[in-house]
């Protein structure tokens, strides 16, 4: 799939992980990891990621060709 959710650790000034944020990465244009938003809730990020992948179905066809 073209769009994927990745988690990012947020760290404080002591280098301790305080929480996670979720970003949607465009594998065809990975230049700006915040382009499609930064989410506190993983479910919300995954929902938006699914919507983006549905808007770009050409990539699903490409991947399907390589499935046995």
N, CA, C and O atoms as a MOPAC input file, in Angstrom:
PM7 MOZYME 1SCF
protein

 N      0.83100 1    -1.18400 1     0.00000 1
 C      0.00000 1     0.00000 1     0.00000 1
 C      0.87800 1     1.24900 1     0.00000 1
 O      1.99600 1     1.25700 1     0.51400 1
 N      0.33900 1     2.27700 1    -0.58200 1
 C      1.11100 1     3.51300 1    -0.71300 1
 C      1.28100 1     4.22600 1     0.61800 1
 O      2.37800 1     4.68400 1     0.93800 1
 N      0.21400 1     4.32600 1     1.39400 1
 C      0.26300 1     5.06600 1     2.65800 1
 C      0.35000 1     4.09600 1     3.82900 1
 O     -0.33500 1     3.07300 1     3.85700 1
 N      1.19900 1     4.43200 1     4.79500 1
 C      1.39300 1     3.58800 1     5.98200 1
 C      1.47400 1     4.46200 1     7.22700 1
 O      1.93900 1     5.60100 1     7.18000 1
 N      1.01300 1     3.90500 1     8.33700 1
 C      1.08900 1     4.60200 1     9.62200 1
 C      2.39300 1     4.19200 1    10.30100 1
 O      2.71800 1     3.00800 1    10.38800 1
 N      3.12900 1     5.18600 1    10.77800 1
 C      4.33500 1     4.92100 1    11.55700 1
 C      4.20600 1     5.64500 1    12.90000 1
 O      3.63000 1     6.72900 1    12.98800 1
 N      4.74900 1     5.02400 1    13.92400 1
 C      4.69100 1     5.66100 1    15.23900 1
 C      6.00900 1     6.36800 1    15.51100 1
 O      7.07600 1     5.93700 1    15.07200 1
 N      5.90400 1     7.45600 1    16.24200 1
 C      7.05000 1     8.28900 1    16.59200 1
 C      7.05500 1     8.47600 1    18.09800 1
 O      6.04000 1     8.85700 1    18.68200 1
 N      8.17900 1     8.21300 1    18.72400 1
 C      8.29500 1     8.45800 1    20.16200 1
 C      8.54600 1     9.93900 1    20.40800 1
 O      9.38700 1    10.55500 1    19.75400 1
 N      7.81400 1    10.49600 1    21.34800 1
 C      8.04300 1    11.87200 1    21.77900 1
 C      8.86100 1    11.78000 1    23.06600 1
 O      8.45700 1    11.12400 1    24.02600 1
 N     10.00900 1    12.44200 1    23.07100 1
 C     10.88300 1    12.36200 1    24.23500 1
 C     11.02300 1    13.72700 1    24.89500 1
 O     10.92600 1    14.76800 1    24.24400 1
 N     11.25200 1    13.69500 1    26.19500 1
 C     11.43400 1    14.94900 1    26.93000 1
 C     12.91400 1    15.33000 1    26.94700 1
 O     13.74600 1    14.66000 1    26.33400 1
 N     13.22600 1    16.40000 1    27.64800 1
 C     14.59800 1    16.91100 1    27.66700 1
 C     15.59400 1    15.95500 1    28.32100 1
 O     16.80200 1    16.12200 1    28.14900 1
 N     15.11300 1    14.95600 1    29.06700 1
 C     15.99600 1    13.95300 1    29.68000 1
 C     16.14900 1    12.71600 1    28.80600 1
 O     16.82300 1    11.76000 1    29.19000 1
 N     15.51800 1    12.73200 1    27.62200 1
 C     15.62300 1    11.60300 1    26.71200 1
 C     14.66300 1    10.47200 1    27.01700 1
 O     14.82600 1     9.36700 1    26.50100 1
 N     13.67000 1    10.72900 1    27.84300 1
 C     12.68600 1     9.71300 1    28.20300 1
 C     11.48200 1     9.80500 1    27.26800 1
 O     11.02300 1    10.89500 1    26.92600 1
 N     10.98400 1     8.64000 1    26.86300 1
 C      9.79800 1     8.61300 1    26.01100 1
 C      8.59300 1     9.00500 1    26.85900 1
 O      8.32900 1     8.39900 1    27.89700 1
 N      7.86600 1    10.02200 1    26.40900 1
 C      6.69100 1    10.47000 1    27.15100 1
 C      5.39800 1     9.92800 1    26.55200 1
 O      4.46000 1     9.61500 1    27.28500 1
 N      5.34000 1     9.81300 1    25.23200 1
 C      4.18200 1     9.24400 1    24.55600 1
 C      4.50300 1     9.04500 1    23.07900 1
 O      5.58700 1     9.40000 1    22.61700 1
 N      3.56400 1     8.48400 1    22.35600 1
 C      3.74200 1     8.25500 1    20.92800 1
 C      2.82200 1     9.16200 1    20.13300 1
 O      1.75300 1     9.55900 1    20.59700 1
 N      3.25700 1     9.47800 1    18.93500 1
 C      2.42300 1    10.14700 1    17.94200 1
 C      2.48700 1     9.28900 1    16.68700 1
 O      3.43000 1     8.52500 1    16.48500 1
 N      1.48100 1     9.42600 1    15.86400 1
 C      1.38400 1     8.59900 1    14.66100 1
 C      1.32400 1     9.48800 1    13.43600 1
 O      0.58400 1    10.47200 1    13.40000 1
 N      2.10300 1     9.13600 1    12.44100 1
 C      2.17400 1     9.89900 1    11.19700 1
 C      1.83600 1     8.96700 1    10.03900 1
 O      2.01700 1     7.75300 1    10.12700 1
 N      1.34800 1     9.55100 1     8.96200 1
 C      1.05800 1     8.78500 1     7.75400 1
 C      2.15400 1     9.09800 1     6.74600 1
 O      2.36000 1    10.25000 1     6.36500 1
 N      2.84500 1     8.06100 1     6.32900 1
 C      3.93900 1     8.20200 1     5.37400 1
 C      3.44000 1     7.81900 1     3.98400 1
 O      2.78800 1     6.79000 1     3.80700 1
 N      3.75300 1     8.65100 1     3.01300 1
 C      3.46700 1     8.37300 1     1.61400 1
 C      4.71000 1     7.71800 1     1.04700 1
 O      5.73300 1     8.38300 1     0.88700 1
 N      4.65100 1     6.43600 1     0.74000 1
 C      5.84100 1     5.70800 1     0.28700 1
 C      6.30900 1     6.15600 1    -1.09500 1
 O      7.45000 1     5.89500 1    -1.47500 1
 N      5.44500 1     6.82100 1    -1.84300 1
 C      5.85800 1     7.32300 1    -3.15900 1
 C      6.42800 1     8.73400 1    -3.08100 1
 O      7.11100 1     9.17600 1    -4.00600 1
 N      6.16200 1     9.43400 1    -2.00900 1
 C      6.65500 1    10.79700 1    -1.82700 1
 C      6.94400 1    11.01400 1    -0.34000 1
 O      6.22400 1    11.75500 1     0.33000 1
 N      8.00000 1    10.36600 1     0.18200 1
 C      8.25800 1    10.38300 1     1.62300 1
 C      8.91300 1    11.65800 1     2.15400 1
 O      9.34600 1    11.67700 1     3.30600 1
 N      8.99800 1    12.69500 1     1.37300 1
 C      9.71800 1    13.90300 1     1.76100 1
 C      9.22900 1    14.58900 1     3.01900 1
 O     10.04500 1    15.11100 1     3.77800 1
 N      7.93600 1    14.60700 1     3.27000 1
 C      7.38900 1    15.31200 1     4.43900 1
 C      6.54000 1    14.35000 1     5.26400 1
 O      5.38500 1    14.09800 1     4.91900 1
 N      7.09600 1    13.80800 1     6.35000 1
 C      6.35500 1    12.81900 1     7.13600 1
 C      5.12800 1    13.37800 1     7.86500 1
 O      4.32800 1    12.60400 1     8.39000 1
 N      4.96800 1    14.68400 1     7.90900 1
 C      3.80600 1    15.27800 1     8.57700 1
 C      2.77200 1    15.78700 1     7.57100 1
 O      1.78300 1    16.41200 1     7.95400 1
 N      3.00300 1    15.52000 1     6.30400 1
 C      2.14800 1    16.02800 1     5.23200 1
 C      0.67600 1    15.66400 1     5.43000 1
 O     -0.20400 1    16.48100 1     5.15800 1
 N      0.40700 1    14.46200 1     5.89600 1
 C     -0.96500 1    13.99700 1     6.06500 1
 C     -1.41700 1    14.02800 1     7.51700 1
 O     -2.40600 1    13.39200 1     7.88000 1
 N     -0.70200 1    14.75600 1     8.32800 1
 C     -1.11500 1    14.95300 1     9.71000 1
 C     -0.30800 1    14.17200 1    10.72100 1
 O      0.38100 1    13.20600 1    10.39500 1
 N     -0.41200 1    14.61700 1    11.95200 1
 C      0.19200 1    13.95800 1    13.10300 1
 C     -0.95400 1    13.65900 1    14.05600 1
 O     -1.74000 1    14.54800 1    14.38400 1
 N     -1.05200 1    12.42300 1    14.49800 1
 C     -2.19600 1    11.98300 1    15.28900 1
 C     -1.75700 1    11.47300 1    16.65600 1
 O     -0.71800 1    10.82500 1    16.78700 1
 N     -2.54700 1    11.76800 1    17.65000 1
 C     -2.30900 1    11.23300 1    18.99000 1
 C     -2.90600 1     9.82700 1    19.11300 1
 O     -2.42800 1     9.00300 1    19.89200 1
 N     -3.95400 1     9.57200 1    18.33400 1
 C     -4.68100 1     8.30900 1    18.40600 1
 C     -4.34100 1     7.43900 1    17.19200 1
 O     -4.52400 1     7.86800 1    16.05200 1
 N     -3.85400 1     6.23400 1    17.42800 1
 C     -3.45400 1     5.34900 1    16.33400 1
 C     -4.64900 1     4.96000 1    15.46700 1
 O     -4.52400 1     4.87100 1    14.24600 1
 N     -5.79400 1     4.73000 1    16.08300 1
 C     -6.98200 1     4.36800 1    15.33000 1
 C     -7.39400 1     5.44600 1    14.34900 1
 O     -7.80000 1     5.14900 1    13.22500 1
 N     -7.29100 1     6.69000 1    14.76500 1
 C     -7.61300 1     7.81100 1    13.88400 1
 C     -6.62900 1     7.87300 1    12.70700 1
 O     -7.03200 1     8.10900 1    11.56800 1
 N     -5.35200 1     7.66300 1    12.98700 1
 C     -4.33700 1     7.66900 1    11.93400 1
 C     -4.57300 1     6.53100 1    10.95100 1
 O     -4.45600 1     6.72500 1     9.74100 1
 N     -4.90100 1     5.35100 1    11.45500 1
 C     -5.15500 1     4.21300 1    10.58000 1
 C     -6.39100 1     4.43400 1     9.72300 1
 O     -6.41900 1     4.03600 1     8.55900 1
 N     -7.41200 1     5.06400 1    10.28900 1
 C     -8.62300 1     5.37200 1     9.53500 1
 C     -8.31100 1     6.31800 1     8.37700 1
 O     -8.76000 1     6.09600 1     7.25300 1
 N     -7.55000 1     7.36300 1     8.64900 1
 C     -7.17000 1     8.30600 1     7.60700 1
 C     -6.26900 1     7.63300 1     6.57300 1
 O     -6.39300 1     7.90200 1     5.37800 1
 N     -5.38700 1     6.78200 1     7.00900 1
 C     -4.49900 1     6.05200 1     6.11000 1
 C     -5.31800 1     5.16200 1     5.17200 1
 O     -5.04500 1     5.11700 1     3.97200 1
 N     -6.30100 1     4.46500 1     5.69800 1
 C     -7.17100 1     3.62600 1     4.86900 1
 C     -7.91300 1     4.46700 1     3.83900 1
 O     -8.05100 1     4.06000 1     2.68500 1
 N     -8.38900 1     5.63400 1     4.25100 1
 C     -9.09300 1     6.52100 1     3.33400 1
 C     -8.16600 1     6.95300 1     2.19600 1
 O     -8.56800 1     6.95100 1     1.03200 1
 N     -6.94100 1     7.31700 1     2.52700 1
 C     -5.97700 1     7.73400 1     1.51000 1
 C     -5.66300 1     6.59400 1     0.53500 1
 O     -5.56500 1     6.81000 1    -0.67300 1
 N     -5.50800 1     5.39100 1     1.06600 1
 C     -5.22500 1     4.25200 1     0.20000 1
 C     -6.40700 1     3.94900 1    -0.72600 1
 O     -6.20700 1     3.52700 1    -1.86500 1
 N     -7.62600 1     4.16000 1    -0.24800 1
 C     -8.80200 1     3.96400 1    -1.10000 1
 C     -8.88300 1     5.02300 1    -2.18700 1
 O     -9.38800 1     4.75100 1    -3.27700 1
 N     -8.39900 1     6.21200 1    -1.91200 1
 C     -8.39600 1     7.28300 1    -2.90700 1
 C     -7.34000 1     7.05200 1    -3.99100 1
 O     -7.39400 1     7.66800 1    -5.05500 1
 N     -6.39300 1     6.17500 1    -3.72000 1
 C     -5.31200 1     5.88800 1    -4.66500 1
 C     -5.28300 1     4.38700 1    -4.95900 1
 O     -4.29500 1     3.72000 1    -4.65300 1
 N     -6.36200 1     3.84500 1    -5.55200 1
 C     -6.46200 1     2.39500 1    -5.75600 1
 C     -5.47400 1     1.83900 1    -6.76800 1
 O     -5.25700 1     0.62700 1    -6.79100 1
 N     -4.87400 1     2.66200 1    -7.59500 1
 C     -3.90800 1     2.18800 1    -8.57700 1
 C     -2.75700 1     1.43700 1    -7.91400 1
 O     -2.19200 1     0.51600 1    -8.50500 1
 N     -2.41400 1     1.82200 1    -6.70700 1
 C     -1.32300 1     1.15200 1    -5.99600 1
 C     -1.73400 1    -0.22600 1    -5.51800 1
 O     -0.89200 1    -1.12000 1    -5.43300 1
 N     -3.00600 1    -0.42200 1    -5.20400 1
 C     -3.47600 1    -1.72100 1    -4.76600 1
 C     -3.41100 1    -2.72100 1    -5.91600 1
 O     -3.09900 1    -3.89200 1    -5.70200 1
 N     -3.70100 1    -2.27100 1    -7.12000 1
 C     -3.62100 1    -3.13200 1    -8.29300 1
 C     -2.18100 1    -3.54900 1    -8.53200 1
 O     -1.91800 1    -4.71600 1    -8.82300 1
 N     -1.24700 1    -2.62000 1    -8.41400 1
 C      0.16800 1    -2.93600 1    -8.60600 1
 C      0.63100 1    -4.00000 1    -7.62600 1
 O      1.32500 1    -4.94000 1    -8.01200 1
 N      0.25000 1    -3.85700 1    -6.35200 1
 C      0.68600 1    -4.82200 1    -5.34100 1
 C      0.03700 1    -6.17200 1    -5.56500 1
 O      0.66800 1    -7.19900 1    -5.31300 1
 N     -1.19600 1    -6.20600 1    -6.02800 1
 C     -1.92000 1    -7.44800 1    -6.23400 1
 C     -1.24900 1    -8.30600 1    -7.29600 1
 O     -1.37700 1    -9.53000 1    -7.24800 1
 N     -0.56000 1    -7.73200 1    -8.22400 1
 C      0.10800 1    -8.48000 1    -9.27700 1
 C      1.21900 1    -9.36900 1    -8.73500 1
 O      1.58100 1   -10.35800 1    -9.37300 1
 N      1.76000 1    -9.03700 1    -7.58300 1
 C      2.88000 1    -9.78100 1    -7.03700 1
 C      2.47400 1   -10.78400 1    -5.96400 1
 O      3.33200 1   -11.45700 1    -5.39200 1
 N      1.19900 1   -10.89100 1    -5.69000 1
 C      0.72100 1   -11.83200 1    -4.68700 1
 C      0.51100 1   -13.18600 1    -5.34200 1
 O     -0.11100 1   -13.28000 1    -6.40000 1
 N      1.03300 1   -14.24100 1    -4.70900 1
 C      0.86300 1   -15.59200 1    -5.25100 1
 C     -0.49800 1   -16.14100 1    -4.91100 1
 O     -0.82000 1   -17.26900 1    -5.28600 1

